[in-house]
Amino acid sequence: MNTCVLCGGTAVFWQADRRRPYLRCQRCLLVQVPADHQLDADAELAEYRLHRNDPDDPGYRRFLSRLAEPLLQRLPADSSGLDFGCGPAPALALLLREQGHRVALHDLYFANNPQVFDQQWDFICASEVVEHLAQPGEELHRLWQCLKAGGWLALMTKRVRDAEAFANWHYKNDPTHICFFSVPTFDWLAAHWQTRAEYPADDVVLLRKPL
């Protein structure tokens, strides 16, 4: 048995493929890859450098709009936010800036600006980030603490449906993907933060910090 990296509950063996085993938390249902099957920092960065996310690519902009549009509908004018895990080409920040919002950047490898965690934000967004976090409980708590009351945390990540779908899921084959969330996982997180999760798209969740 292992400790869940999100809620601290008990994570037990769930299934395995030819690459690695997967554990699932008995409390929040987060699926996680054991630490000894995760990439080191150099190998992880090498994988990220293979990604090609062009802010000018119309298809990529449409993809990010699944998060950007519902977030924009909820933001007051001239809001100030953080794009957490922005990567080398911060396209999501660009979409939000085009609508008049101010967006700071942070990425461990490509835009390391730890001072952003000393500020308070109207919103924090993270597109295709949480599945990469070795300690999502710690990181999400830090982000939540950086939100103003009434602020929004907007996350994009593909969600676990069931054991059969997971076994055949291409998303888990990315070696940098080490945490997999489901609706019950986000509902647990929302209850923990005394709020509720909103699901405007199949891979998007919005959580508002209570006033």
QUIBEL-V303383 format. One record per pair of residues at least 24 apart in sequence whose C-alpha atoms are under 8 Angstrom apart, sorted by the first residue. I is the first residue (numbers start at 1). J is the second residue. Records with the same first field share a line. If there is no record, write none. Layout:
I=J ; J
This chain:
4=30 ; 32
5=32 ; 134 ; 135 ; 136 ; 137
6=30 ; 135 ; 136 ; 137 ; 138
7=137
15=167
17=167
19=173
28=184 ; 185 ; 188 ; 189
29=181 ; 182 ; 184 ; 185
30=179 ; 180 ; 181 ; 182 ; 185
31=179 ; 180 ; 181
32=178 ; 179 ; 180
33=178 ; 179
35=134
38=175 ; 176 ; 178
39=175 ; 176
44=176
45=109
47=176
53=89 ; 91
54=89 ; 91
55=89 ; 90 ; 91 ; 92 ; 94
61=91 ; 92 ; 95
64=91 ; 92 ; 127
65=95
66=201 ; 204
67=127 ; 154 ; 155 ; 156 ; 201 ; 204
68=92 ; 95 ; 96
70=200
71=152 ; 154 ; 206
72=96
77=101
78=102
79=122 ; 123
80=104 ; 121 ; 122 ; 123
81=121 ; 122 ; 123 ; 124 ; 125
82=106 ; 116 ; 121 ; 123 ; 124 ; 125
83=124 ; 125 ; 126
84=124 ; 125 ; 126 ; 127 ; 129
85=126 ; 127 ; 129
86=110 ; 111 ; 126 ; 127
87=111
92=127
117=142 ; 143 ; 146
118=146
119=146
120=146 ; 147 ; 148
121=146 ; 147 ; 148 ; 151
122=147 ; 148 ; 150 ; 151 ; 152
123=147 ; 148 ; 151 ; 152 ; 153 ; 154
124=152 ; 153 ; 154
125=153 ; 154 ; 155
126=154 ; 155 ; 156
127=155 ; 156 ; 157
128=155 ; 156 ; 157
129=155 ; 156 ; 157
130=155 ; 157 ; 179
131=157 ; 176 ; 177 ; 178 ; 179 ; 180 ; 181
132=176 ; 177 ; 178 ; 179
133=178 ; 179
134=178 ; 179
136=179
144=209
147=209
148=209
149=209 ; 210 ; 211
150=208 ; 209 ; 210 ; 211
151=208 ; 209
152=206 ; 207 ; 208 ; 209
153=206 ; 207 ; 208 ; 209
154=204 ; 205 ; 206 ; 207
155=204 ; 205 ; 206
156=203 ; 204 ; 205
157=181 ; 203 ; 204
158=202 ; 203 ; 204
159=183 ; 202 ; 203
